[in-house]
Amino acid sequence: MKELNFEIVNAEIEALDLTQFEKEISVSAQADAFPAVCQVWSKVGKIVKLVAKIPLIPSKWRAALELFIRTMDGICN
């Protein structure tokens, strides 16, 4: 596995077009296809939601996390 550090992750996050991702997301009844993913999300999602609230996280990172959270909640709820 490739080592991760702030600079690598930040470059990838800064390159994201979150607006385009948001347009492409369709939250349909896909939860039936991914029951294991939703079971994990129901537990791990709480950690992700707490991490997303940490004030030291750069705003673009926070926006990406919030989009991920909305997407997973839409699929799994």
matplotlib code that plots the C-alpha trace (Angstrom):
import matplotlib.pyplot as plt

x = [0.0, 1.2, 2.2, -0.2, 0.8, -0.9, 0.6, -0.5, -4.1, -4.4, -3.4, -6.0, -8.7, -7.9, -8.1, -11.7, -14.5, -17.1, -19.8, -19.4, -19.5, -22.6, -24.3, -23.4, -24.6, -27.9, -29.2, -31.5, -32.5, -28.9, -28.8, -30.3, -27.2, -24.8, -26.2, -22.7, -21.5, -24.5, -23.9, -20.3, -21.5, -24.0, -21.0, -18.0, -20.1, -20.4, -16.6, -16.5, -19.1, -17.2, -13.9, -15.7, -16.5, -12.8, -12.1, -8.5, -9.6, -9.2, -12.6, -12.2, -11.6, -14.6, -16.7, -15.6, -16.3, -19.8, -20.5, -19.4, -21.5, -24.6, -24.0, -23.7, -26.6, -28.7, -27.8, -28.0, -31.1]
y = [0.0, 3.4, 5.6, 8.5, 11.9, 15.2, 16.5, 13.5, 13.5, 17.2, 17.2, 14.6, 16.4, 19.8, 18.2, 17.0, 18.6, 18.2, 19.9, 17.4, 14.5, 15.9, 16.0, 12.4, 10.9, 9.1, 7.7, 5.0, 1.7, 0.5, -0.4, -3.8, -4.5, -3.5, -4.8, -5.4, -1.9, -0.4, -2.5, -1.3, 2.3, 2.2, 1.7, 3.4, 6.3, 7.6, 7.9, 9.6, 12.1, 12.9, 13.3, 15.7, 18.0, 18.5, 22.3, 21.7, 19.8, 22.0, 23.2, 21.3, 18.1, 18.8, 19.4, 16.1, 14.2, 15.9, 14.8, 11.2, 11.2, 12.5, 9.9, 7.0, 8.1, 8.4, 4.9, 3.2, 4.9]
z = [0.0, -0.9, 2.0, 2.7, 3.9, 4.1, 0.8, -1.2, 0.2, -0.1, -3.7, -4.5, -2.6, -4.1, -7.6, -6.9, -8.7, -5.9, -7.9, -10.7, -8.3, -6.7, -10.1, -10.9, -7.6, -7.9, -4.6, -5.8, -4.2, -4.5, -0.8, -1.6, -3.7, -0.9, 2.5, 3.9, 2.9, 4.7, 7.8, 8.0, 7.2, 10.1, 12.5, 10.7, 9.4, 13.0, 13.1, 9.7, 10.8, 14.0, 12.0, 9.5, 12.4, 13.4, 12.9, 11.8, 8.6, 5.5, 4.1, 0.8, 2.8, 4.9, 1.8, 0.3, 3.6, 3.8, 0.2, 1.0, 4.2, 2.3, -0.4, 2.0, 4.1, 1.0, -0.2, 3.2, 4.8]

ax = plt.figure().add_subplot(projection="3d")
ax.plot(x, y, z, "-o")
ax.set_aspect("equal")
plt.show()
